[in-house]
Amino acid sequence: MRLTHGGGVVFKLTSEGPRYLLVEASGTRDRWVFPKGHIEEGETGAIAALREVGEEAGVRARLIRRLRPVEQKKEGERISIVYFLMAYAGRTQPLEKRRIRWLTFDEAHDALDRGRSRRVLRSADRLISAATEAEPGRYRVRRAVANAAEWLALGALALLFVAPVPPLAAALLALPAGALVSLALRALLRPLEGLLPIDADAAFPPQLLIRGPQWLTRTDYLGAPIRIAAALAVLVPGVPAGGGMWVAPAGLTLAALLSWVLARTARHAVRSTAALLRAPALWLILLLAAHSVATASSGPALVAAFALSAASALAWWRLERRRASVLTAVGGSRA
């Protein structure tokens, strides 16, 4: 369905946690909603959402990212609303006389009377919780599921580098193997921390891991997908090798150990792309690629592996940029 309305989930950070903006519904006293309104001709959903936040609530906001669209009925007409996560940036003169409230998650959840609006609020709250490293207990189950999914995916990848494994053994080995690969990747990628912040016009290779190593230790929001994409980008070039499959696990172990040593001995982060040349991840990719080119018995398999590796690197880059944009905006949104 064509988008008809744009709305904003605006937050500001306080010492007691995030607060969310709700406005009183037009013509209905004591009914609280997110600010939203019609997308006018020539407007995008984002522009309409920012305009409505200013007009209805008298709030200036910075756009962070799009949330999921919501379809609902309004006065018998079906409308489609696209919401955006926004950070509070100050006050402005409202065009409408509506009451506004800044509420905690629980208060806002109770005040909203539509299930779809509550789901949008939960989605926004998960992003903010991940970015601020203040994960509420209500997300522990989701974190456990993300852990298991990540370990299964990485475990399946790890089993590609060993001799054919019986199905039962593979099922039993996938989780522990994935946990080990996840730990190795966290160590392997840590020296990349501290590169220059991501810029909207940055060219590949990306400036990774701004604002600290949160995604290396967290599994909610984008941590697990980023690690899976990184594992595919780094390890897949070694899959087509016709022999010496020990090279990939042995190289991963040694590179992870070297990364751990570099991270422990570094006095401060190196804020330069030259740090890429000192990252063991880069040299492990080159080692596996050279080994595969020298020993691969199948040209199509080699091409397919390198194509998957390149696609995974692009996914890694895009996921990290998305995570970084949330961290940057959230970090500058304290009241």
BALO-972626 format. One line per field, with one value per residue (C-alpha): x, y, z. Coordinates in steps of 0.02 Angstrom, whole numbers, padded with zeros to 5 digits, always signed. Layout:
x (X_...) $
y (Y_...) $
z (Z_...) $
% end
This chain:
x (+00000_+00063_+00127_+00004_+00072_+00240_+00270_+00411_+00462_+00562_+00671_+00792_+00913_+00909_+01005_+00857_+00853_+00766_+00606_+00484_+00377_+00188_+00061_-00122_-00229_-00320_-00496_-00481_-00430_-00317_-00279_-00093_-00008_+00155_+00158_+00113_+00021_-00014_+00130_+00101_+00134_+00320_+00367_+00453_+00396_+00547_+00514_+00331_+00377_+00498_+00371_+00233_+00343_+00376_+00197_+00110_+00236_+00346_+00500_+00651_+00724_+00866_+00821_+00909_+00829_+00667_+00560_+00433_+00276_+00108_-00062_-00220_-00393_-00432_-00611_-00654_-00507_-00356_-00193_-00010_+00109_+00298_+00381_+00558_+00668_+00718_+00830_+00772_+00866_+00774_+00611_+00522_+00356_+00212_+00070_-00056_-00106_-00081_-00017_+00143_+00221_+00395_+00370_+00473_+00455_+00331_+00229_+00225_+00181_+00032_-00023_-00027_-00192_-00147_-00049_+00041_+00101_+00166_+00265_+00344_+00390_+00470_+00570_+00636_+00674_+00777_+00885_+00914_+00948_+01078_+01162_+01173_+01224_+01080_+00985_+00828_+00784_+00637_+00759_+00856_+00759_+00789_+00975_+00983_+00897_+01019_+01165_+01101_+01066_+01239_+01327_+01229_+01271_+01455_+01463_+01394_+01526_+01664_+01612_+01643_+01829_+01837_+01810_+01629_+01541_+01393_+01229_+01210_+01388_+01366_+01209_+01302_+01458_+01375_+01341_+01511_+01604_+01505_+01540_+01727_+01723_+01624_+01756_+01895_+01810_+01790_+01977_+02018_+01922_+01964_+02121_+02006_+01931_+01971_+01975_+01907_+01719_+01606_+01568_+01416_+01532_+01663_+01728_+01759_+01851_+01742_+01799_+01741_+01706_+01680_+01622_+01703_+01687_+01505_+01455_+01600_+01524_+01338_+01220_+01062_+01018_+01159_+01299_+01264_+01225_+01384_+01491_+01411_+01441_+01620_+01650_+01588_+01692_+01851_+01837_+01743_+01894_+01969_+01823_+01864_+02039_+02060_+02175_+02249_+02083_+02175_+02240_+02078_+02053_+02239_+02252_+02098_+02170_+02339_+02264_+02144_+02289_+02390_+02240_+02218_+02403_+02392_+02235_+02315_+02478_+02408_+02417_+02286_+02179_+02259_+02142_+02201_+02160_+02340_+02273_+02192_+02365_+02401_+02238_+02264_+02091_+02153_+02306_+02204_+02089_+02240_+02318_+02159_+02133_+02310_+02293_+02129_+02195_+02346_+02253_+02071_+02014_+01857_+01857_+01669_+01680_+01822_+01723_+01568_+01665_+01746_+01579_+01500_+01647_+01629_+01441_+01468_+01598_+01472_+01338_+01462_+01500_+01317_+01266_+01410_+01367_+01187_+01241_+01363_+01231_+01120_+01265_+01316_+01141_+01098_+01262_+01224_+01045_+01060_+00942) $
y (+00000_+00176_+00272_+00408_+00472_+00507_+00502_+00515_+00415_+00552_+00515_+00604_+00525_+00570_+00507_+00390_+00321_+00367_+00467_+00457_+00597_+00575_+00707_+00718_+00655_+00788_+00810_+00673_+00724_+00607_+00496_+00492_+00455_+00480_+00643_+00604_+00676_+00670_+00662_+00816_+00823_+00836_+00774_+00614_+00517_+00580_+00764_+00744_+00660_+00799_+00932_+00850_+00832_+01019_+01070_+00955_+00950_+01103_+00993_+00996_+00824_+00738_+00593_+00430_+00290_+00224_+00104_-00019_+00049_+00031_+00009_+00057_+00130_+00312_+00372_+00222_+00250_+00136_+00232_+00179_+00267_+00262_+00301_+00364_+00355_+00533_+00613_+00768_+00924_+01068_+01165_+01261_+01353_+01230_+01267_+01165_+01180_+01003_+00938_+00838_+00713_+00638_+00462_+00311_+00155_+00076_+00235_+00263_+00079_+00096_+00264_+00203_+00118_+00032_-00130_-00077_+00084_-00016_-00128_+00026_+00087_-00080_-00077_+00097_+00051_-00099_+00011_+00139_+00005_-00076_+00090_+00145_-00028_-00018_-00174_-00199_-00371_-00383_-00415_-00559_-00694_-00605_-00594_-00781_-00821_-00705_-00795_-00966_-00910_-00833_-00987_-01105_-01000_-00984_-01168_-01221_-01113_-01187_-01365_-01325_-01327_-01505_-01676_-01730_-01743_-01860_-01764_-01810_-01759_-01597_-01555_-01584_-01490_-01337_-01239_-01264_-01237_-01078_-01013_-01038_-00952_-00806_-00783_-00793_-00662_-00542_-00552_-00552_-00392_-00293_-00208_-00121_-00023_+00161_+00195_+00361_+00385_+00335_+00475_+00476_+00488_+00365_+00249_+00064_-00001_+00071_+00155_+00020_+00013_+00192_+00227_+00074_-00114_-00131_-00246_-00362_-00405_-00378_-00490_-00386_-00264_-00286_-00373_-00551_-00510_-00407_-00548_-00674_-00560_-00531_-00719_-00751_-00609_-00668_-00859_-00902_-00875_-01030_-01146_-01193_-01257_-01436_-01486_-01424_-01377_-01356_-01189_-01096_-01150_-01140_-00969_-00907_-00966_-00885_-00723_-00712_-00739_-00603_-00486_-00516_-00476_-00318_-00260_-00291_-00203_-00053_+00105_+00196_+00169_+00211_+00331_+00303_+00189_+00128_+00023_-00088_-00145_-00198_-00293_-00483_-00503_-00427_-00540_-00695_-00658_-00639_-00801_-00901_-00824_-00867_-01044_-01071_-01002_-01117_-01276_-01260_-01398_-01308_-01138_-01106_-01144_-01019_-00884_-00920_-00912_-00747_-00675_-00727_-00654_-00488_-00484_-00522_-00383_-00261_-00321_-00303_-00125_-00076_-00154_-00069_+00100_+00078_+00032_+00177_+00303_+00251_+00260_+00432_+00504_+00423_+00477_+00659_+00658_+00678_+00803) $
z (+00000_-00042_+00108_+00159_+00326_+00407_+00594_+00720_+00873_+00959_+01111_+01224_+01346_+01530_+01681_+01714_+01537_+01373_+01368_+01222_+01151_+01139_+01089_+01129_+00985_+00884_+00948_+01080_+01254_+01354_+01204_+01169_+01002_+00909_+00808_+00627_+00478_+00292_+00168_+00061_-00125_-00158_+00015_+00067_+00220_+00318_+00277_+00323_+00487_+00536_+00490_+00590_+00744_+00738_+00702_+00827_+00970_+00946_+00943_+00828_+00796_+00705_+00592_+00635_+00536_+00465_+00566_+00500_+00414_+00502_+00421_+00515_+00492_+00525_+00510_+00402_+00284_+00278_+00295_+00290_+00411_+00400_+00566_+00592_+00746_+00791_+00922_+01015_+00956_+01040_+01042_+00906_+00891_+00869_+00748_+00846_+01029_+01091_+01255_+01248_+01368_+01386_+01453_+01501_+01394_+01513_+01529_+01341_+01311_+01428_+01355_+01175_+01137_+00973_+00966_+00807_+00888_+01035_+00918_+00838_+01013_+01057_+00895_+00934_+01114_+01060_+00948_+01085_+01217_+01104_+01063_+01245_+01311_+01437_+01390_+01494_+01560_+01440_+01297_+01377_+01284_+01119_+01161_+01198_+01033_+00940_+01024_+00971_+00793_+00776_+00844_+00731_+00577_+00621_+00672_+00503_+00419_+00527_+00481_+00297_+00335_+00402_+00326_+00294_+00462_+00494_+00517_+00700_+00741_+00642_+00742_+00907_+00852_+00772_+00932_+01018_+00854_+00822_+00997_+00970_+00799_+00875_+01010_+00881_+00771_+00916_+00946_+00761_+00723_+00879_+00808_+00684_+00828_+00826_+00641_+00582_+00609_+00467_+00347_+00233_+00082_+00143_+00009_+00031_+00130_+00269_+00427_+00549_+00733_+00786_+00963_+01038_+01019_+01072_+00931_+00970_+01139_+01110_+01013_+01005_+00865_+00736_+00830_+00775_+00592_+00580_+00650_+00531_+00382_+00441_+00457_+00281_+00211_+00298_+00291_+00131_+00016_+00097_+00059_-00123_-00080_-00141_+00000_+00161_+00239_+00404_+00340_+00379_+00561_+00598_+00516_+00609_+00776_+00747_+00680_+00827_+00949_+00862_+00867_+01053_+01083_+00978_+01069_+01240_+01200_+01105_+01212_+01112_+00958_+00791_+00704_+00528_+00383_+00398_+00541_+00409_+00356_+00535_+00552_+00552_+00473_+00310_+00301_+00343_+00196_+00081_+00147_+00120_-00052_-00108_-00039_-00132_-00296_-00283_-00235_-00292_-00409_-00469_-00554_-00533_-00346_-00331_-00420_-00315_-00152_-00195_-00251_-00085_+00009_-00081_-00051_+00133_+00147_+00073_+00195_+00339_+00284_+00269_+00435_+00525_+00449_+00506_+00682_+00686_+00632_+00778_+00902_+00841_+00851_+01016_+01094_+01058_+01120_+01306_+01384) $
% end
